[in-house]
């Protein structure tokens, strides 16, 4: 009968040790997962843009695995708990990871008035210039927050109010009205209460249904969202889309820096910035495609009133720690570079 070889235990131990050493390397070699929020899921425009991005990053030597989410809260929670290595979501949610870059989505942060009228193109230029600064080699104080880094900013358009009653054309006219507010964004509830209105709690998945079913007098969204959410249907015959941008909304890509190569974030930001004009063209088309009859322009008297209302609200939210002062300071500097004659440029706030 053959005797057991003494070499077998030694060989087994050697193999076990080798596998133990290789296991962390194999885990590390797994491609990072990017979780993408898109209300339309894997068939939506944002997820399709993420697929183009992943292909370009692969060409630059960085592989990504994409996962789509129709619920933004779940996408962000999965990122927070380490189930995703990166997340692409609205700045309302990504503010928790980088409040500095998310300041772009503060009330009136990209608002430029010239002779009492909104300069819409200049508003997008504010976001472009901020993105350019975030792309600079010296921008780490803006884009890096602990283990998190903002690795891409996408302008998705000005946020316009959709109202059931055209008479809601001044801050005073909002008093007593029911206005939708995202439950995770304290800034929205603050502005609504400041106007004497009543916040109606909602989230990205249900706010359109609540507006369309008559549960609120006002909702707000960028023009690219109007068609898929059917917001014009809920507006009714007496309603309108107010052509005044409360803010310019962005998607921001946030990564866990410990899961990516050091050169990844720079390459990622460069990619998204290089597509700024392409995305802006889509935004402009979405706005132009809305019927002319649905738009309502504020008067030359009320436009500055709204702008000042937003400025005061923004300052209050910074004092409360909801908005980031460093980010607001940068954005004011950009606004005043584009429009140095604006009265706010002589004010001590946001400096």
Secondary structure, DSSP 8 states (H G I E B T S, - for coil): -----HHHHHHHHHHHHHHHHHHHHHHHHS-EEEEEE-TTGGGSHHHHHHHHHHHHHHHTT--EEEEEES-HHHHHHHHHTTS-SEEEEEHHHHTTT-TTGGGGGSTTTT--EETTEE-HHHHHHHHHHHHHHHTSTTTHHHHEETTEEEEEEEEEEEEEEEES-TT--STGGGTT-EEEEETT-HHHHHHHHHTT-EEEEE-TTTHHHHHHTTS-SEEEEEGGGHHHHTHHHHH-TT-EEE---S-EEEEEEEEEGGGS-TTHHHHHHHHHHHTHHHHHHHHHHHHHTS-GGGEE---HHHHHHHHHHHHHHHHHHHHTTSS-HHHHHHHHHHHHHH-TTSGGGGSSTT-
